[in-house]
Amino acid sequence: MIEAGAVRGVPRDLARALVTQVLTGSAAWLRADRREVATLREKVCAPGGADIRRIAALDRHGVRAAVVSALGDAPPGLSPR
């Protein structure tokens, strides 16, 4: 996200500050609201809006699959039952 800002002309220190706030706010929301992430996403992403188009672009580029693959298998004791 910082790199995306930087290549669009946002100074890196500002891009870092903005990304830090986005991630901090997102983490706080996830901690406070126990609903499914998809439900939370629907609250902030307008159908056909910029945010949902960005998520679709991540999916087209395989980002979700890459993250799941990079994290590998769950450690013992954390596997779904």
PDB file of N, CA, C and O in Angstrom:
ATOM      1  N   MET A   1       0.829  -1.188   0.000  1.00  0.00           N
ATOM      2  CA  MET A   1       0.000   0.000   0.000  1.00  0.00           C
ATOM      3  C   MET A   1       0.876   1.256   0.000  1.00  0.00           C
ATOM      4  O   MET A   1       0.566   2.238  -0.673  1.00  0.00           O
ATOM      5  N   ILE A   2       1.962   1.211   0.755  1.00  0.00           N
ATOM      6  CA  ILE A   2       2.880   2.357   0.763  1.00  0.00           C
ATOM      7  C   ILE A   2       3.458   2.565  -0.634  1.00  0.00           C
ATOM      8  O   ILE A   2       3.527   3.692  -1.126  1.00  0.00           O
ATOM      9  N   GLU A   3       3.870   1.473  -1.262  1.00  0.00           N
ATOM     10  CA  GLU A   3       4.430   1.556  -2.614  1.00  0.00           C
ATOM     11  C   GLU A   3       3.413   2.101  -3.603  1.00  0.00           C
ATOM     12  O   GLU A   3       3.766   2.884  -4.485  1.00  0.00           O
ATOM     13  N   ALA A   4       2.155   1.697  -3.469  1.00  0.00           N
ATOM     14  CA  ALA A   4       1.111   2.193  -4.361  1.00  0.00           C
ATOM     15  C   ALA A   4       0.987   3.713  -4.244  1.00  0.00           C
ATOM     16  O   ALA A   4       0.834   4.410  -5.247  1.00  0.00           O
ATOM     17  N   GLY A   5       1.053   4.212  -3.026  1.00  0.00           N
ATOM     18  CA  GLY A   5       1.018   5.660  -2.837  1.00  0.00           C
ATOM     19  C   GLY A   5       2.243   6.336  -3.420  1.00  0.00           C
ATOM     20  O   GLY A   5       2.147   7.364  -4.090  1.00  0.00           O
ATOM     21  N   ALA A   6       3.397   5.740  -3.153  1.00  0.00           N
ATOM     22  CA  ALA A   6       4.658   6.343  -3.605  1.00  0.00           C
ATOM     23  C   ALA A   6       4.720   6.443  -5.126  1.00  0.00           C
ATOM     24  O   ALA A   6       5.165   7.461  -5.655  1.00  0.00           O
ATOM     25  N   VAL A   7       4.283   5.404  -5.838  1.00  0.00           N
ATOM     26  CA  VAL A   7       4.345   5.459  -7.299  1.00  0.00           C
ATOM     27  C   VAL A   7       3.336   6.447  -7.873  1.00  0.00           C
ATOM     28  O   VAL A   7       3.418   6.811  -9.046  1.00  0.00           O
ATOM     29  N   ARG A   8       2.389   6.881  -7.051  1.00  0.00           N
ATOM     30  CA  ARG A   8       1.415   7.888  -7.487  1.00  0.00           C
ATOM     31  C   ARG A   8       1.770   9.282  -6.981  1.00  0.00           C
ATOM     32  O   ARG A   8       0.969  10.211  -7.082  1.00  0.00           O
ATOM     33  N   GLY A   9       2.985   9.419  -6.431  1.00  0.00           N
ATOM     34  CA  GLY A   9       3.468  10.734  -6.038  1.00  0.00           C
ATOM     35  C   GLY A   9       3.253  11.121  -4.589  1.00  0.00           C
ATOM     36  O   GLY A   9       3.580  12.244  -4.205  1.00  0.00           O
ATOM     37  N   VAL A  10       2.714  10.227  -3.772  1.00  0.00           N
ATOM     38  CA  VAL A  10       2.537  10.526  -2.351  1.00  0.00           C
ATOM     39  C   VAL A  10       3.888  10.330  -1.672  1.00  0.00           C
ATOM     40  O   VAL A  10       4.506   9.278  -1.838  1.00  0.00           O
ATOM     41  N   PRO A  11       4.359  11.314  -0.913  1.00  0.00           N
ATOM     42  CA  PRO A  11       5.629  11.127  -0.203  1.00  0.00           C
ATOM     43  C   PRO A  11       5.563   9.883   0.689  1.00  0.00           C
ATOM     44  O   PRO A  11       4.547   9.615   1.330  1.00  0.00           O
ATOM     45  N   ARG A  12       6.667   9.131   0.716  1.00  0.00           N
ATOM     46  CA  ARG A  12       6.669   7.860   1.447  1.00  0.00           C
ATOM     47  C   ARG A  12       6.294   8.018   2.921  1.00  0.00           C
ATOM     48  O   ARG A  12       5.594   7.165   3.468  1.00  0.00           O
ATOM     49  N   ASP A  13       6.741   9.079   3.567  1.00  0.00           N
ATOM     50  CA  ASP A  13       6.399   9.233   4.985  1.00  0.00           C
ATOM     51  C   ASP A  13       4.899   9.455   5.168  1.00  0.00           C
ATOM     52  O   ASP A  13       4.318   8.967   6.139  1.00  0.00           O
ATOM     53  N   LEU A  14       4.271  10.176   4.258  1.00  0.00           N
ATOM     54  CA  LEU A  14       2.826  10.374   4.323  1.00  0.00           C
ATOM     55  C   LEU A  14       2.100   9.071   3.975  1.00  0.00           C
ATOM     56  O   LEU A  14       1.128   8.703   4.634  1.00  0.00           O
ATOM     57  N   ALA A  15       2.572   8.379   2.942  1.00  0.00           N
ATOM     58  CA  ALA A  15       1.962   7.094   2.573  1.00  0.00           C
ATOM     59  C   ALA A  15       2.045   6.124   3.748  1.00  0.00           C
ATOM     60  O   ALA A  15       1.078   5.419   4.038  1.00  0.00           O
ATOM     61  N   ARG A  16       3.184   6.084   4.421  1.00  0.00           N
ATOM     62  CA  ARG A  16       3.336   5.188   5.576  1.00  0.00           C
ATOM     63  C   ARG A  16       2.356   5.566   6.686  1.00  0.00           C
ATOM     64  O   ARG A  16       1.731   4.692   7.287  1.00  0.00           O
ATOM     65  N   ALA A  17       2.223   6.856   6.956  1.00  0.00           N
ATOM     66  CA  ALA A  17       1.293   7.309   7.996  1.00  0.00           C
ATOM     67  C   ALA A  17      -0.149   6.946   7.643  1.00  0.00           C
ATOM     68  O   ALA A  17      -0.909   6.500   8.503  1.00  0.00           O
ATOM     69  N   LEU A  18      -0.521   7.136   6.385  1.00  0.00           N
ATOM     70  CA  LEU A  18      -1.888   6.808   5.957  1.00  0.00           C
ATOM     71  C   LEU A  18      -2.150   5.308   6.054  1.00  0.00           C
ATOM     72  O   LEU A  18      -3.200   4.896   6.547  1.00  0.00           O
ATOM     73  N   VAL A  19      -1.213   4.495   5.593  1.00  0.00           N
ATOM     74  CA  VAL A  19      -1.374   3.043   5.650  1.00  0.00           C
ATOM     75  C   VAL A  19      -1.450   2.576   7.100  1.00  0.00           C
ATOM     76  O   VAL A  19      -2.251   1.703   7.433  1.00  0.00           O
ATOM     77  N   THR A  20      -0.626   3.151   7.951  1.00  0.00           N
ATOM     78  CA  THR A  20      -0.653   2.788   9.371  1.00  0.00           C
ATOM     79  C   THR A  20      -2.021   3.068   9.973  1.00  0.00           C
ATOM     80  O   THR A  20      -2.534   2.257  10.744  1.00  0.00           O
ATOM     81  N   GLN A  21      -2.614   4.200   9.636  1.00  0.00           N
ATOM     82  CA  GLN A  21      -3.938   4.535  10.151  1.00  0.00           C
ATOM     83  C   GLN A  21      -5.014   3.602   9.601  1.00  0.00           C
ATOM     84  O   GLN A  21      -5.915   3.190  10.332  1.00  0.00           O
ATOM     85  N   VAL A  22      -4.921   3.270   8.318  1.00  0.00           N
ATOM     86  CA  VAL A  22      -5.896   2.348   7.718  1.00  0.00           C
ATOM     87  C   VAL A  22      -5.827   0.993   8.414  1.00  0.00           C
ATOM     88  O   VAL A  22      -6.857   0.428   8.782  1.00  0.00           O
ATOM     89  N   LEU A  23      -4.621   0.473   8.595  1.00  0.00           N
ATOM     90  CA  LEU A  23      -4.466  -0.842   9.220  1.00  0.00           C
ATOM     91  C   LEU A  23      -4.853  -0.819  10.696  1.00  0.00           C
ATOM     92  O   LEU A  23      -5.454  -1.770  11.195  1.00  0.00           O
ATOM     93  N   THR A  24      -4.514   0.257  11.390  1.00  0.00           N
ATOM     94  CA  THR A  24      -4.897   0.383  12.803  1.00  0.00           C
ATOM     95  C   THR A  24      -6.412   0.427  12.946  1.00  0.00           C
ATOM     96  O   THR A  24      -6.979  -0.262  13.794  1.00  0.00           O
ATOM     97  N   GLY A  25      -7.064   1.233  12.121  1.00  0.00           N
ATOM     98  CA  GLY A  25      -8.519   1.336  12.176  1.00  0.00           C
ATOM     99  C   GLY A  25      -9.196   0.026  11.804  1.00  0.00           C
ATOM    100  O   GLY A  25     -10.178  -0.374  12.430  1.00  0.00           O
ATOM    101  N   SER A  26      -8.664  -0.643  10.780  1.00  0.00           N
ATOM    102  CA  SER A  26      -9.238  -1.923  10.362  1.00  0.00           C
ATOM    103  C   SER A  26      -9.099  -2.965  11.465  1.00  0.00           C
ATOM    104  O   SER A  26     -10.044  -3.702  11.746  1.00  0.00           O
ATOM    105  N   ALA A  27      -7.938  -3.029  12.083  1.00  0.00           N
ATOM    106  CA  ALA A  27      -7.717  -3.997  13.166  1.00  0.00           C
ATOM    107  C   ALA A  27      -8.639  -3.712  14.347  1.00  0.00           C
ATOM    108  O   ALA A  27      -9.195  -4.638  14.937  1.00  0.00           O
ATOM    109  N   ALA A  28      -8.802  -2.448  14.691  1.00  0.00           N
ATOM    110  CA  ALA A  28      -9.691  -2.085  15.807  1.00  0.00           C
ATOM    111  C   ALA A  28     -11.129  -2.480  15.493  1.00  0.00           C
ATOM    112  O   ALA A  28     -11.844  -2.973  16.366  1.00  0.00           O
ATOM    113  N   TRP A  29     -11.551  -2.266  14.259  1.00  0.00           N
ATOM    114  CA  TRP A  29     -12.915  -2.621  13.865  1.00  0.00           C
ATOM    115  C   TRP A  29     -13.115  -4.137  13.920  1.00  0.00           C
ATOM    116  O   TRP A  29     -14.134  -4.616  14.418  1.00  0.00           O
ATOM    117  N   LEU A  30     -12.145  -4.881  13.409  1.00  0.00           N
ATOM    118  CA  LEU A  30     -12.242  -6.342  13.454  1.00  0.00           C
ATOM    119  C   LEU A  30     -12.295  -6.858  14.886  1.00  0.00           C
ATOM    120  O   LEU A  30     -13.011  -7.814  15.183  1.00  0.00           O
ATOM    121  N   ARG A  31     -11.534  -6.219  15.772  1.00  0.00           N
ATOM    122  CA  ARG A  31     -11.518  -6.620  17.181  1.00  0.00           C
ATOM    123  C   ARG A  31     -12.849  -6.318  17.856  1.00  0.00           C
ATOM    124  O   ARG A  31     -13.325  -7.097  18.682  1.00  0.00           O
ATOM    125  N   ALA A  32     -13.442  -5.194  17.505  1.00  0.00           N
ATOM    126  CA  ALA A  32     -14.661  -4.730  18.182  1.00  0.00           C
ATOM    127  C   ALA A  32     -15.938  -5.370  17.631  1.00  0.00           C
ATOM    128  O   ALA A  32     -16.925  -5.511  18.354  1.00  0.00           O
ATOM    129  N   ASP A  33     -15.919  -5.747  16.382  1.00  0.00           N
ATOM    130  CA  ASP A  33     -17.132  -6.255  15.732  1.00  0.00           C
ATOM    131  C   ASP A  33     -16.905  -7.709  15.339  1.00  0.00           C
ATOM    132  O   ASP A  33     -16.060  -7.999  14.492  1.00  0.00           O
ATOM    133  N   ARG A  34     -17.647  -8.613  15.943  1.00  0.00           N
ATOM    134  CA  ARG A  34     -17.424 -10.046  15.754  1.00  0.00           C
ATOM    135  C   ARG A  34     -18.111 -10.622  14.511  1.00  0.00           C
ATOM    136  O   ARG A  34     -18.044 -11.828  14.275  1.00  0.00           O
ATOM    137  N   ARG A  35     -18.770  -9.772  13.716  1.00  0.00           N
ATOM    138  CA  ARG A  35     -19.415 -10.287  12.505  1.00  0.00           C
ATOM    139  C   ARG A  35     -18.363 -10.755  11.504  1.00  0.00           C
ATOM    140  O   ARG A  35     -17.186 -10.405  11.599  1.00  0.00           O
ATOM    141  N   GLU A  36     -18.816 -11.550  10.549  1.00  0.00           N
ATOM    142  CA  GLU A  36     -17.923 -12.051   9.499  1.00  0.00           C
ATOM    143  C   GLU A  36     -17.320 -10.876   8.723  1.00  0.00           C
ATOM    144  O   GLU A  36     -17.954  -9.836   8.550  1.00  0.00           O
ATOM    145  N   VAL A  37     -16.097 -11.067   8.268  1.00  0.00           N
ATOM    146  CA  VAL A  37     -15.405 -10.020   7.514  1.00  0.00           C
ATOM    147  C   VAL A  37     -16.200  -9.620   6.277  1.00  0.00           C
ATOM    148  O   VAL A  37     -16.252  -8.440   5.932  1.00  0.00           O
ATOM    149  N   ALA A  38     -16.820 -10.587   5.608  1.00  0.00           N
ATOM    150  CA  ALA A  38     -17.624 -10.267   4.414  1.00  0.00           C
ATOM    151  C   ALA A  38     -18.751  -9.301   4.761  1.00  0.00           C
ATOM    152  O   ALA A  38     -19.067  -8.409   3.973  1.00  0.00           O
ATOM    153  N   THR A  39     -19.351  -9.470   5.916  1.00  0.00           N
ATOM    154  CA  THR A  39     -20.421  -8.571   6.359  1.00  0.00           C
ATOM    155  C   THR A  39     -19.874  -7.170   6.593  1.00  0.00           C
ATOM    156  O   THR A  39     -20.502  -6.184   6.208  1.00  0.00           O
ATOM    157  N   LEU A  40     -18.714  -7.079   7.218  1.00  0.00           N
ATOM    158  CA  LEU A  40     -18.099  -5.772   7.459  1.00  0.00           C
ATOM    159  C   LEU A  40     -17.725  -5.108   6.138  1.00  0.00           C
ATOM    160  O   LEU A  40     -17.919  -3.905   5.965  1.00  0.00           O
ATOM    161  N   ARG A  41     -17.188  -5.897   5.207  1.00  0.00           N
ATOM    162  CA  ARG A  41     -16.812  -5.356   3.903  1.00  0.00           C
ATOM    163  C   ARG A  41     -18.033  -4.773   3.201  1.00  0.00           C
ATOM    164  O   ARG A  41     -17.942  -3.715   2.579  1.00  0.00           O
ATOM    165  N   GLU A  42     -19.176  -5.455   3.296  1.00  0.00           N
ATOM    166  CA  GLU A  42     -20.401  -4.951   2.665  1.00  0.00           C
ATOM    167  C   GLU A  42     -20.824  -3.606   3.238  1.00  0.00           C
ATOM    168  O   GLU A  42     -21.454  -2.805   2.547  1.00  0.00           O
ATOM    169  N   LYS A  43     -20.478  -3.353   4.504  1.00  0.00           N
ATOM    170  CA  LYS A  43     -20.844  -2.083   5.133  1.00  0.00           C
ATOM    171  C   LYS A  43     -20.044  -0.910   4.578  1.00  0.00           C
ATOM    172  O   LYS A  43     -20.513   0.227   4.629  1.00  0.00           O
ATOM    173  N   VAL A  44     -18.846  -1.159   4.049  1.00  0.00           N
ATOM    174  CA  VAL A  44     -18.003  -0.064   3.583  1.00  0.00           C
ATOM    175  C   VAL A  44     -17.811  -0.029   2.071  1.00  0.00           C
ATOM    176  O   VAL A  44     -17.350   0.977   1.532  1.00  0.00           O
ATOM    177  N   CYS A  45     -18.155  -1.102   1.387  1.00  0.00           N
ATOM    178  CA  CYS A  45     -17.948  -1.167  -0.065  1.00  0.00           C
ATOM    179  C   CYS A  45     -19.279  -1.040  -0.795  1.00  0.00           C
ATOM    180  O   CYS A  45     -20.132  -1.923  -0.713  1.00  0.00           O
ATOM    181  N   ALA A  46     -19.443   0.058  -1.501  1.00  0.00           N
ATOM    182  CA  ALA A  46     -20.642   0.233  -2.320  1.00  0.00           C
ATOM    183  C   ALA A  46     -20.570  -0.710  -3.511  1.00  0.00           C
ATOM    184  O   ALA A  46     -19.502  -0.886  -4.096  1.00  0.00           O
ATOM    185  N   PRO A  47     -21.698  -1.321  -3.877  1.00  0.00           N
ATOM    186  CA  PRO A  47     -21.694  -2.184  -5.065  1.00  0.00           C
ATOM    187  C   PRO A  47     -21.192  -1.409  -6.276  1.00  0.00           C
ATOM    188  O   PRO A  47     -21.724  -0.350  -6.606  1.00  0.00           O
ATOM    189  N   GLY A  48     -20.177  -1.933  -6.931  1.00  0.00           N
ATOM    190  CA  GLY A  48     -19.606  -1.274  -8.100  1.00  0.00           C
ATOM    191  C   GLY A  48     -18.721  -0.086  -7.770  1.00  0.00           C
ATOM    192  O   GLY A  48     -18.219   0.579  -8.676  1.00  0.00           O
ATOM    193  N   GLY A  49     -18.523   0.192  -6.491  1.00  0.00           N
ATOM    194  CA  GLY A  49     -17.712   1.338  -6.084  1.00  0.00           C
ATOM    195  C   GLY A  49     -16.215   1.063  -6.171  1.00  0.00           C
ATOM    196  O   GLY A  49     -15.783  -0.041  -6.503  1.00  0.00           O
ATOM    197  N   ALA A  50     -15.444   2.090  -5.867  1.00  0.00           N
ATOM    198  CA  ALA A  50     -13.982   2.003  -5.981  1.00  0.00           C
ATOM    199  C   ALA A  50     -13.398   0.925  -5.080  1.00  0.00           C
ATOM    200  O   ALA A  50     -12.503   0.190  -5.499  1.00  0.00           O
ATOM    201  N   ASP A  51     -13.893   0.819  -3.843  1.00  0.00           N
ATOM    202  CA  ASP A  51     -13.314  -0.167  -2.923  1.00  0.00           C
ATOM    203  C   ASP A  51     -13.538  -1.596  -3.399  1.00  0.00           C
ATOM    204  O   ASP A  51     -12.613  -2.409  -3.373  1.00  0.00           O
ATOM    205  N   ILE A  52     -14.733  -1.906  -3.826  1.00  0.00           N
ATOM    206  CA  ILE A  52     -15.018  -3.268  -4.279  1.00  0.00           C
ATOM    207  C   ILE A  52     -14.265  -3.563  -5.572  1.00  0.00           C
ATOM    208  O   ILE A  52     -13.880  -4.708  -5.809  1.00  0.00           O
ATOM    209  N   ARG A  53     -14.049  -2.550  -6.414  1.00  0.00           N
ATOM    210  CA  ARG A  53     -13.237  -2.749  -7.624  1.00  0.00           C
ATOM    211  C   ARG A  53     -11.784  -3.030  -7.257  1.00  0.00           C
ATOM    212  O   ARG A  53     -11.115  -3.822  -7.921  1.00  0.00           O
ATOM    213  N   ARG A  54     -11.301  -2.388  -6.212  1.00  0.00           N
ATOM    214  CA  ARG A  54      -9.923  -2.653  -5.759  1.00  0.00           C
ATOM    215  C   ARG A  54      -9.797  -4.082  -5.232  1.00  0.00           C
ATOM    216  O   ARG A  54      -8.810  -4.763  -5.509  1.00  0.00           O
ATOM    217  N   ILE A  55     -10.787  -4.531  -4.482  1.00  0.00           N
ATOM    218  CA  ILE A  55     -10.764  -5.905  -3.979  1.00  0.00           C
ATOM    219  C   ILE A  55     -10.807  -6.885  -5.150  1.00  0.00           C
ATOM    220  O   ILE A  55     -10.104  -7.896  -5.136  1.00  0.00           O
ATOM    221  N   ALA A  56     -11.618  -6.597  -6.152  1.00  0.00           N
ATOM    222  CA  ALA A  56     -11.695  -7.452  -7.339  1.00  0.00           C
ATOM    223  C   ALA A  56     -10.346  -7.498  -8.058  1.00  0.00           C
ATOM    224  O   ALA A  56      -9.944  -8.550  -8.554  1.00  0.00           O
ATOM    225  N   ALA A  57      -9.655  -6.377  -8.116  1.00  0.00           N
ATOM    226  CA  ALA A  57      -8.328  -6.349  -8.752  1.00  0.00           C
ATOM    227  C   ALA A  57      -7.346  -7.229  -7.976  1.00  0.00           C
ATOM    228  O   ALA A  57      -6.551  -7.951  -8.578  1.00  0.00           O
ATOM    229  N   LEU A  58      -7.399  -7.172  -6.651  1.00  0.00           N
ATOM    230  CA  LEU A  58      -6.539  -8.048  -5.845  1.00  0.00           C
ATOM    231  C   LEU A  58      -6.846  -9.512  -6.149  1.00  0.00           C
ATOM    232  O   LEU A  58      -5.933 -10.326  -6.285  1.00  0.00           O
ATOM    233  N   ASP A  59      -8.127  -9.840  -6.254  1.00  0.00           N
ATOM    234  CA  ASP A  59      -8.519 -11.218  -6.565  1.00  0.00           C
ATOM    235  C   ASP A  59      -8.026 -11.628  -7.953  1.00  0.00           C
ATOM    236  O   ASP A  59      -7.540 -12.745  -8.129  1.00  0.00           O
ATOM    237  N   ARG A  60      -8.147 -10.737  -8.938  1.00  0.00           N
ATOM    238  CA  ARG A  60      -7.678 -11.061 -10.296  1.00  0.00           C
ATOM    239  C   ARG A  60      -6.185 -11.359 -10.315  1.00  0.00           C
ATOM    240  O   ARG A  60      -5.715 -12.170 -11.113  1.00  0.00           O
ATOM    241  N   HIS A  61      -5.450 -10.704  -9.438  1.00  0.00           N
ATOM    242  CA  HIS A  61      -3.995 -10.893  -9.376  1.00  0.00           C
ATOM    243  C   HIS A  61      -3.585 -12.000  -8.403  1.00  0.00           C
ATOM    244  O   HIS A  61      -2.395 -12.218  -8.175  1.00  0.00           O
ATOM    245  N   GLY A  62      -4.559 -12.691  -7.838  1.00  0.00           N
ATOM    246  CA  GLY A  62      -4.263 -13.838  -6.994  1.00  0.00           C
ATOM    247  C   GLY A  62      -3.697 -13.505  -5.629  1.00  0.00           C
ATOM    248  O   GLY A  62      -3.034 -14.343  -5.018  1.00  0.00           O
ATOM    249  N   VAL A  63      -3.944 -12.297  -5.134  1.00  0.00           N
ATOM    250  CA  VAL A  63      -3.367 -11.889  -3.852  1.00  0.00           C
ATOM    251  C   VAL A  63      -3.894 -12.753  -2.708  1.00  0.00           C
ATOM    252  O   VAL A  63      -3.115 -13.183  -1.857  1.00  0.00           O
ATOM    253  N   ARG A  64      -5.181 -13.011  -2.672  1.00  0.00           N
ATOM    254  CA  ARG A  64      -5.764 -13.822  -1.599  1.00  0.00           C
ATOM    255  C   ARG A  64      -5.122 -15.212  -1.576  1.00  0.00           C
ATOM    256  O   ARG A  64      -4.725 -15.699  -0.517  1.00  0.00           O
ATOM    257  N   ALA A  65      -5.021 -15.848  -2.750  1.00  0.00           N
ATOM    258  CA  ALA A  65      -4.418 -17.176  -2.840  1.00  0.00           C
ATOM    259  C   ALA A  65      -2.944 -17.135  -2.441  1.00  0.00           C
ATOM    260  O   ALA A  65      -2.447 -18.062  -1.800  1.00  0.00           O
ATOM    261  N   ALA A  66      -2.246 -16.067  -2.818  1.00  0.00           N
ATOM    262  CA  ALA A  66      -0.832 -15.957  -2.462  1.00  0.00           C
ATOM    263  C   ALA A  66      -0.646 -15.835  -0.953  1.00  0.00           C
ATOM    264  O   ALA A  66       0.276 -16.429  -0.392  1.00  0.00           O
ATOM    265  N   VAL A  67      -1.504 -15.078  -0.299  1.00  0.00           N
ATOM    266  CA  VAL A  67      -1.405 -14.930   1.157  1.00  0.00           C
ATOM    267  C   VAL A  67      -1.687 -16.263   1.847  1.00  0.00           C
ATOM    268  O   VAL A  67      -0.958 -16.664   2.754  1.00  0.00           O
ATOM    269  N   VAL A  68      -2.744 -16.945   1.416  1.00  0.00           N
ATOM    270  CA  VAL A  68      -3.071 -18.243   2.012  1.00  0.00           C
ATOM    271  C   VAL A  68      -1.902 -19.208   1.814  1.00  0.00           C
ATOM    272  O   VAL A  68      -1.520 -19.916   2.745  1.00  0.00           O
ATOM    273  N   SER A  69      -1.338 -19.240   0.617  1.00  0.00           N
ATOM    274  CA  SER A  69      -0.212 -20.118   0.329  1.00  0.00           C
ATOM    275  C   SER A  69       1.010 -19.750   1.164  1.00  0.00           C
ATOM    276  O   SER A  69       1.689 -20.628   1.696  1.00  0.00           O
ATOM    277  N   ALA A  70       1.287 -18.461   1.277  1.00  0.00           N
ATOM    278  CA  ALA A  70       2.464 -18.014   2.032  1.00  0.00           C
ATOM    279  C   ALA A  70       2.363 -18.369   3.509  1.00  0.00           C
ATOM    280  O   ALA A  70       3.374 -18.650   4.152  1.00  0.00           O
ATOM    281  N   LEU A  71       1.154 -18.356   4.045  1.00  0.00           N
ATOM    282  CA  LEU A  71       0.975 -18.680   5.458  1.00  0.00           C
ATOM    283  C   LEU A  71       1.077 -20.180   5.712  1.00  0.00           C
ATOM    284  O   LEU A  71       1.324 -20.605   6.840  1.00  0.00           O
ATOM    285  N   GLY A  72       0.888 -20.977   4.675  1.00  0.00           N
ATOM    286  CA  GLY A  72       1.062 -22.416   4.793  1.00  0.00           C
ATOM    287  C   GLY A  72       0.044 -23.072   5.696  1.00  0.00           C
ATOM    288  O   GLY A  72      -1.034 -22.536   5.956  1.00  0.00           O
ATOM    289  N   ASP A  73       0.419 -24.247   6.165  1.00  0.00           N
ATOM    290  CA  ASP A  73      -0.463 -25.011   7.040  1.00  0.00           C
ATOM    291  C   ASP A  73      -0.559 -24.371   8.411  1.00  0.00           C
ATOM    292  O   ASP A  73       0.377 -23.725   8.882  1.00  0.00           O
ATOM    293  N   ALA A  74      -1.711 -24.562   9.042  1.00  0.00           N
ATOM    294  CA  ALA A  74      -1.907 -24.049  10.405  1.00  0.00           C
ATOM    295  C   ALA A  74      -1.030 -24.837  11.369  1.00  0.00           C
ATOM    296  O   ALA A  74      -0.857 -26.044  11.201  1.00  0.00           O
ATOM    297  N   PRO A  75      -0.471 -24.166  12.384  1.00  0.00           N
ATOM    298  CA  PRO A  75       0.315 -24.877  13.389  1.00  0.00           C
ATOM    299  C   PRO A  75      -0.554 -25.904  14.118  1.00  0.00           C
ATOM    300  O   PRO A  75      -1.772 -25.739  14.194  1.00  0.00           O
ATOM    301  N   PRO A  76       0.058 -26.958  14.651  1.00  0.00           N
ATOM    302  CA  PRO A  76      -0.715 -27.939  15.413  1.00  0.00           C
ATOM    303  C   PRO A  76      -1.536 -27.246  16.490  1.00  0.00           C
ATOM    304  O   PRO A  76      -1.063 -26.319  17.147  1.00  0.00           O
ATOM    305  N   GLY A  77      -2.756 -27.702  16.661  1.00  0.00           N
ATOM    306  CA  GLY A  77      -3.638 -27.122  17.669  1.00  0.00           C
ATOM    307  C   GLY A  77      -4.504 -25.990  17.140  1.00  0.00           C
ATOM    308  O   GLY A  77      -5.483 -25.607  17.781  1.00  0.00           O
ATOM    309  N   LEU A  78      -4.151 -25.447  15.963  1.00  0.00           N
ATOM    310  CA  LEU A  78      -4.945 -24.362  15.387  1.00  0.00           C
ATOM    311  C   LEU A  78      -5.707 -24.812  14.155  1.00  0.00           C
ATOM    312  O   LEU A  78      -6.425 -24.016  13.550  1.00  0.00           O
ATOM    313  N   SER A  79      -5.567 -26.054  13.778  1.00  0.00           N
ATOM    314  CA  SER A  79      -6.274 -26.572  12.604  1.00  0.00           C
ATOM    315  C   SER A  79      -7.770 -26.628  12.888  1.00  0.00           C
ATOM    316  O   SER A  79      -8.185 -26.903  14.014  1.00  0.00           O
ATOM    317  N   PRO A  80      -8.586 -26.363  11.852  1.00  0.00           N
ATOM    318  CA  PRO A  80     -10.040 -26.465  12.036  1.00  0.00           C
ATOM    319  C   PRO A  80     -10.398 -27.904  12.384  1.00  0.00           C
ATOM    320  O   PRO A  80      -9.733 -28.848  11.957  1.00  0.00           O
ATOM    321  N   ARG A  81     -11.440 -28.047  13.151  1.00  0.00           N
ATOM    322  CA  ARG A  81     -11.863 -29.387  13.578  1.00  0.00           C
ATOM    323  C   ARG A  81     -12.901 -29.941  12.656  1.00  0.00           C
ATOM    324  O   ARG A  81     -13.375 -31.059  12.859  1.00  0.00           O
TER     325      ARG A  81
END
